[in-house]
Amino acid sequence: MEKEIHQHAIGLIARLLRERTGQVINEDRRWRVDRAIEMVLRQRGVTRSNDILSLLTQPDAASVEQELVEALLNNETYFFRDRQVFTLLAGTVIPALCRARGEDRTLRIWSAGCSTGQEPLSLAIMLIEQGLTEGNGWSVDLIATDVSEAAIATARTGCYSRFEIQRGLGVAQMLRHFEETPDGWQASRQLLGMIRYQTGNLLEGPPPGPPFDLILCRNLMIYFDDQAKQRACKELRGALAQHGRLLLGGGEGTLDPASGLVAATHDCALYRLGQRALAA
């Protein structure tokens, strides 16, 4: 009986994650549900794993659901993740976008699924190094979103442990853009001032405003089923400027041409709008 209750709880929580985020718990990720249950129960001082169902029927069930979803999300990230991608952005993609935006000297960038902020901070460092700042006459709107409220809260602080700051960040960049404090390595005001963090679900649409010149959505759709991936591609396509570029994770496979997005290069998972999307 206890095993049946536990299996029912796993199914309920997996469905909750899918409804809230679009992510699917496959068999090889089923262990994450057990770990999430253990984490939430431990935080609430409960010892029996099957009591999770009782908690989900209590008056504060909404907070329990949010805690479970947060515990299930994979927030793995680090600075300049996949360095060759940032080399491509700095050497080819950003210069091309700057040429397209040469008249108004504005860039709009979206980091979707930004986790605890290392990706948008890496982008901000890259933009500073390329001179794309207000002081040089450029207006850059860099928006970073994640479905995890906890991850966004951490990202907004811009403070990282010694282990986190050393993952992917060069010493010169670390010393230039961060300051060591008793709480950790704190991002400079200039860096944090370049980023607007928001809690947001990709499947519910992009941040409001004009289309984006560049969208990074890496290692997010690998957790989606086909239906959620189609919805995500529709939202990303609709959010991309005509000359814009979409960067996905290397492990997310090739997009179906029916998505309206086509490969822009053979070097990495970089996409642009297809002819049908441009004509629409």
C-alpha positions as CSV (number, residue, x, y, z in Angstrom):
1,M,0.0,0.0,0.0
2,E,2.8,2.4,0.9
3,K,4.5,1.7,-2.4
4,E,1.3,2.5,-4.3
5,I,0.9,5.8,-2.4
6,H,4.5,6.7,-3.2
7,Q,4.0,5.9,-6.9
8,H,0.9,8.0,-6.9
9,A,2.8,10.9,-5.3
10,I,5.6,10.6,-7.9
11,G,3.0,10.7,-10.7
12,L,1.3,13.7,-9.1
13,I,4.5,15.7,-8.8
14,A,5.7,14.8,-12.3
15,R,2.4,16.1,-13.6
16,L,2.8,19.3,-11.5
17,L,6.2,19.9,-13.0
18,R,4.9,19.5,-16.5
19,E,2.0,21.8,-15.9
20,R,4.2,24.5,-14.3
21,T,7.2,24.4,-16.6
22,G,6.6,22.0,-19.5
23,Q,9.4,19.7,-18.3
24,V,8.9,16.0,-18.4
25,I,10.3,13.5,-15.9
26,N,11.5,10.5,-17.9
27,E,12.5,7.2,-16.3
28,D,16.2,8.3,-16.2
29,R,15.2,11.4,-14.2
30,R,12.6,9.7,-11.9
31,W,15.2,9.7,-9.1
32,R,14.9,13.5,-9.0
33,V,11.3,13.2,-7.8
34,D,12.4,11.1,-4.8
35,R,15.1,13.6,-4.0
36,A,12.7,16.5,-4.3
37,I,10.2,14.8,-1.9
38,E,13.0,14.2,0.6
39,M,14.2,17.8,0.4
40,V,10.8,19.3,0.9
41,L,9.9,16.9,3.8
42,R,13.2,17.5,5.5
43,Q,12.6,21.3,5.3
44,R,9.2,20.8,6.9
45,G,10.4,18.4,9.6
46,V,8.4,15.4,8.2
47,T,10.0,12.0,8.2
48,R,7.6,9.7,6.3
49,S,7.9,10.1,2.5
50,N,4.3,9.2,1.9
51,D,3.2,12.2,4.0
52,I,3.9,14.4,0.9
53,L,0.3,13.6,-0.2
54,S,-1.0,15.0,3.0
55,L,1.0,18.2,2.7
56,L,-0.4,18.7,-0.8
57,T,-3.9,18.8,0.6
58,Q,-3.2,21.3,3.4
59,P,-4.2,25.0,3.2
60,D,-0.6,25.9,2.3
61,A,-0.5,23.4,-0.5
62,A,0.5,26.1,-3.0
63,S,3.8,26.7,-1.2
64,V,4.5,23.0,-1.0
65,E,3.9,22.7,-4.8
66,Q,6.3,25.6,-5.5
67,E,8.9,24.0,-3.2
68,L,8.6,20.7,-5.1
69,V,8.9,22.4,-8.5
70,E,12.0,24.3,-7.3
71,A,13.6,21.1,-6.0
72,L,13.0,19.4,-9.4
73,L,14.6,22.1,-11.6
74,N,18.1,21.6,-12.8
75,N,19.9,24.9,-12.2
76,E,23.3,23.7,-13.4
77,T,25.2,26.6,-15.0
78,Y,28.6,28.3,-15.0
79,F,30.3,31.3,-16.5
80,F,31.0,31.3,-20.3
81,R,29.5,27.8,-20.5
82,D,30.7,26.2,-23.8
83,R,33.4,28.8,-24.4
84,Q,33.4,28.2,-28.2
85,V,29.9,29.5,-28.3
86,F,30.9,32.8,-26.7
87,T,33.8,33.0,-29.1
88,L,31.3,32.7,-32.0
89,L,29.0,35.3,-30.5
90,A,31.9,37.8,-29.9
91,G,33.6,37.2,-33.2
92,T,30.7,36.8,-35.7
93,V,27.2,37.0,-34.3
94,I,27.4,40.2,-32.2
95,P,29.3,42.2,-34.9
96,A,26.7,41.2,-37.5
97,L,23.9,42.3,-35.2
98,C,25.7,45.6,-34.6
99,R,25.8,46.2,-38.3
100,A,22.1,45.5,-38.6
101,R,21.5,47.9,-35.7
102,G,24.0,50.5,-36.8
103,E,21.5,53.3,-37.3
104,D,19.8,53.2,-33.9
105,R,22.7,51.5,-32.0
106,T,20.4,49.4,-29.9
107,L,20.5,45.7,-29.1
108,R,17.9,43.6,-27.4
109,I,19.0,40.3,-25.9
110,W,17.0,37.6,-24.1
111,S,18.6,34.9,-21.9
112,A,15.8,32.3,-21.4
113,G,16.3,29.8,-18.7
114,C,19.1,31.9,-17.1
115,S,19.2,29.9,-13.9
116,T,21.3,31.7,-11.2
117,G,22.6,34.4,-13.6
118,Q,26.0,33.2,-14.9
119,E,24.9,33.2,-18.6
120,P,23.6,36.8,-18.7
121,L,26.6,38.0,-16.6
122,S,28.9,36.3,-19.2
123,L,27.0,38.1,-21.9
124,A,27.3,41.4,-20.1
125,I,31.1,40.9,-19.7
126,M,31.4,40.1,-23.4
127,L,29.4,43.3,-24.3
128,I,31.6,45.5,-22.1
129,E,34.7,44.0,-23.6
130,Q,33.4,44.8,-27.1
131,G,32.6,48.4,-26.1
132,L,28.8,48.0,-26.4
133,T,28.0,50.2,-23.5
134,E,26.1,53.5,-23.0
135,G,29.4,55.3,-22.7
136,N,30.1,54.3,-26.3
137,G,26.6,55.3,-27.5
138,W,25.0,51.8,-27.4
139,S,21.7,51.0,-25.7
140,V,21.6,47.3,-24.7
141,D,18.4,45.8,-23.2
142,L,19.5,42.4,-21.7
143,I,16.6,40.5,-20.2
144,A,17.2,37.2,-18.3
145,T,14.3,35.0,-17.3
146,D,13.8,31.7,-15.5
147,V,10.9,29.8,-14.1
148,S,12.6,29.3,-10.8
149,E,11.9,32.0,-8.3
150,A,14.8,30.9,-6.2
151,A,17.3,31.0,-9.1
152,I,16.2,34.5,-10.1
153,A,16.5,35.7,-6.5
154,T,20.1,34.4,-6.4
155,A,20.8,35.9,-9.8
156,R,19.6,39.4,-8.7
157,T,22.1,39.4,-5.8
158,G,25.0,38.8,-8.2
159,C,27.0,37.1,-5.4
160,Y,28.8,33.8,-6.0
161,S,30.9,31.4,-3.9
162,R,34.6,30.8,-4.6
163,F,33.7,27.6,-6.4
164,E,31.1,29.2,-8.6
165,I,33.2,32.2,-9.5
166,Q,36.1,30.0,-10.7
167,R,33.9,27.9,-13.0
168,G,34.5,29.3,-16.5
169,L,35.6,32.8,-15.5
170,G,39.2,34.0,-16.2
171,V,41.2,35.5,-13.4
172,A,41.4,38.9,-15.2
173,Q,37.7,39.0,-15.8
174,M,37.0,37.9,-12.2
175,L,39.2,40.7,-10.7
176,R,37.8,43.3,-13.1
177,H,34.1,42.7,-12.7
178,F,33.8,41.1,-9.3
179,E,34.8,42.1,-5.8
180,E,35.5,39.6,-3.0
181,T,33.3,40.2,0.1
182,P,32.6,38.3,3.3
183,D,29.5,36.8,1.5
184,G,31.3,35.8,-1.7
185,W,32.3,37.4,-5.0
186,Q,30.0,40.3,-5.8
187,A,29.3,41.4,-9.3
188,S,30.0,45.1,-10.1
189,R,27.2,47.6,-10.3
190,Q,28.0,48.0,-14.0
191,L,27.4,44.3,-14.7
192,L,24.2,44.1,-12.6
193,G,22.9,47.3,-14.1
194,M,23.0,45.9,-17.6
195,I,20.6,43.0,-16.8
196,R,16.9,42.9,-16.1
197,Y,16.0,39.7,-14.2
198,Q,12.4,38.4,-14.4
199,T,10.6,35.2,-13.3
200,G,9.1,33.8,-16.5
201,N,8.0,30.6,-18.2
202,L,9.1,30.3,-21.8
203,L,5.9,28.5,-22.7
204,E,3.8,31.4,-21.5
205,G,5.5,33.8,-23.9
206,P,8.5,36.1,-24.1
207,P,9.1,39.3,-22.1
208,P,7.0,42.1,-23.4
209,G,8.5,44.6,-25.9
210,P,10.0,44.7,-29.4
211,P,11.5,41.6,-31.0
212,F,14.9,40.4,-29.8
213,D,18.1,40.6,-31.8
214,L,19.6,37.6,-30.0
215,I,17.9,34.9,-27.9
216,L,19.9,32.3,-25.9
217,C,17.8,29.3,-24.8
218,R,20.3,26.6,-24.1
219,N,19.7,23.2,-22.4
220,L,16.1,24.0,-21.7
221,M,14.2,22.2,-24.4
222,I,16.0,18.9,-23.7
223,Y,13.5,18.4,-20.9
224,F,10.5,19.1,-23.0
225,D,8.3,16.6,-24.8
226,D,7.5,17.1,-28.5
227,Q,4.4,19.1,-27.8
228,A,6.1,21.5,-25.4
229,K,9.0,21.9,-27.8
230,Q,6.7,22.9,-30.5
231,R,5.1,25.5,-28.2
232,A,8.6,26.8,-27.2
233,C,9.7,27.1,-30.8
234,K,6.5,29.1,-31.6
235,E,7.2,31.5,-28.8
236,L,10.9,31.9,-29.7
237,R,10.1,32.4,-33.4
238,G,7.6,35.1,-32.6
239,A,10.1,36.9,-30.3
240,L,12.9,37.0,-32.8
241,A,13.7,40.0,-35.0
242,Q,13.9,39.4,-38.7
243,H,17.7,39.7,-38.7
244,G,17.9,38.0,-35.2
245,R,19.6,34.9,-34.1
246,L,18.6,32.1,-31.7
247,L,21.2,30.1,-29.9
248,L,20.2,26.6,-28.5
249,G,22.2,24.1,-26.5
250,G,24.4,21.7,-28.4
251,G,22.6,18.7,-27.0
252,E,19.1,19.8,-28.1
253,G,19.3,18.3,-31.6
254,T,18.2,19.8,-34.8
255,L,15.0,21.8,-35.1
256,D,12.3,20.6,-37.5
257,P,12.1,23.0,-40.5
258,A,8.4,23.2,-39.7
259,S,9.4,25.2,-36.7
260,G,10.0,28.2,-38.9
261,L,13.6,28.3,-37.7
262,V,16.6,27.2,-39.8
263,A,20.3,26.7,-39.1
264,A,22.4,29.8,-39.5
265,T,25.7,28.1,-39.2
266,H,27.2,24.6,-39.0
267,D,29.4,25.6,-36.0
268,C,26.8,25.3,-33.3
269,A,23.0,25.3,-32.7
270,L,22.5,28.8,-34.1
271,Y,19.2,29.5,-35.9
272,R,17.5,32.3,-37.8
273,L,14.0,32.8,-39.1
274,G,13.1,30.7,-42.2
275,Q,11.7,32.2,-45.3
276,R,8.1,31.3,-44.4
277,A,8.5,33.0,-41.0
278,L,10.0,36.1,-42.6
279,A,7.1,36.3,-45.1
280,A,4.4,35.9,-42.4
